[in-house]
Amino acid sequence: MNFRSLGLVSPILKTLDKQGLHVPTPIQEKSIPIILEGKDVIGLAQTGTGKTAAFILPLLSKLYGTQQTGKFRKVKILVLSPTRELAQQIGEVVKPFASATNLKTCTIVGGVPIFKQFRDLRKGSDIIVGTPGRIEDHISQKSIDLTSVNYAVLDEADQMLDIGFLPAIKRILSTTPKKRQTLLFSATMPIEIKNLVTKFMVEAVEVAVSVIAKPVDKVNQKILILSSAQKIDALKEIAQKRSGARLLVFTKTKHGAERVVKSLSKDGFAVSSIHGNKSQNQRQKSLMNFKTGSCPLLVATDIAARGIDVPGVEAVINYDLPEAPESYVHRIGRTARAGMIGDAISFCSESEIKKLRAIERLIKAKIKTEYHSTSLRVHKQKPPNNELPKKIDSKGKRAYPAKGRNFKKKSVKKFNARKSSPLK
């Protein structure tokens, strides 16, 4: 099977040839013919499987040749993604194919001045790629008109749900025509997304190409058992041993990410962070430095997990285990890309054991576990009741533990009452 047999238009095929792409991935092979037929599609596949090309190539093929005249072109394709990084990534994939088919594209994300986007949108655009929050901003400012949208795409739908974009997605889709082709791509299928499918899609065809929530086979996974206080030292030790290698570190919170960056910087490590509190320019700069290798340590939160597509990430380090076990799979999917081998090292404190068990249940496998050199292997156990230390109360008498002094008093009173009872 090759791209030429899928029914794509000539300019798309020529661009694929220039990029050295000849054989479609499984998700592309299954999705492209169905999308070209005009059917709604639900694509279930892991990140890094070529989902972007799976929807953008057939949609551009369908739009190619339609009359696009005048300076102010109406939006025909709308692509929604959960993060700025992922939107930018999709935009970069779309550009060469849109140029080859004489179509204009525009990426709309938050964290950058909205006035520059006003100017870009006035020039007209056939394809809009953006995040729900900023798209809604433009709808309220009447700088985007979605009444002519023929194709709507929800990429990484489950991640948008996790971030809380579901209400915004419903409002945005409500402004588009009811007669449109809708495509939804996701790694998992929570009940809320099923409800979304029922409301906004018509007889959608489900395409699944791999076991959901299964880590990439070429990722070497390892759990390191240690206390919370030992995590930063363990991270420094790994960074020292892998000096110069690209290491992607995931923390639970934005403030936690900054604490890690501060501690690593003090010890002379070249490190930067990427999370929701950073401006778009700061995030792009951090990502670019990570890609070029000038700053090989990048600390990120889950919001950026699916928007980081950097080749050559040697290891992903889960400084904190994620709240949702599905996020573990997306995190470690940042390494071992394009057929390469990578490592996933996860720190697990005593309070995170339940999260570890949830991850293992999800992936249906036991992860190799090691103990940090100074971590305690034996959990403290509560001593038996009869070994509890006996304290002296304020009256100078022994303060018995549970079932002690008070229990004995009640038992004696009960026995004496029975003995003196007239019924006896």
C-alpha angles and dihedrals in degrees: 000000000000136000092261091065093054097073100250119155122261099254090054092050092049091052090049090052091051089053091049093245115140108142120059122226117245094262090049093047093052100037105043098065092047092049091048087055089060098247126142110252136203108198117195114191141124123264116273094037097110099264094150093060089042091069105024098053097056093040092053089046090054092047094046113105096020111128110267107176134158132035097274106062120188120240110258102167124043120188119187121195132176101236140037092237093053092046090051090047092052090046091055091051092049098048102077093043093046090050091051091053095044093248127136124228134191131189116215118191138149126252094060130083110283092211092069088054090051088058093048092048092051088063089064129247135210094196128041120191115184154127118272095242096055093039088057090049090057093045090055090048089048090233092123124053114196097174092104098048111134097176129038123187128192108196121194089003095177091056091051087052092051091052091051100252096130096101091047091050091053091050093048095047089048089063092056125081116276090228100070138114111254125198124189124190122186143150094224136022112225119184092255091060090049088056090050090051091051092052103041106025132068121216091330118200113226117221118188121174105174143021107284115245095011114139121234109274094231094060113102104215126203135170119211113202112212143129122274090250091056096054098087093049091048090051092050090049092053092045090051093050092047096042112173095013121121107256122182114202122195124203131183098236140029092240090049089054091053092049090054092048092050093050094046092047091054089058092051101258118147100236139153136177139226123199145122096287092060121091118243092254091052092048093049091048092050091048093048092050089050092050094049092045095238088118106027096178117074124178115200143168126229093265088072097040097100096038097061112092105165121151118226100033100160097194143003114214119199101207087179123022111242123254092231114053090215089065089063090065093049092048097052090043087077089079131054091040125159092021096306128131122247143170131240114198117183125192113217125188125191091265091055098055092102090054090051092052090049090053092049091049090051096050091036094228141097113244119222108260129206133175123235111248094252100031122117113250096189118068116221111256127207109250119242116275094252090055096055110120113261111232129201116239127217092274093056094254129121115272102218121211123241112320088019130112099349092046092053093048092053092048093052093048091050092050093049091048091054092047094053096041114124089223089068 
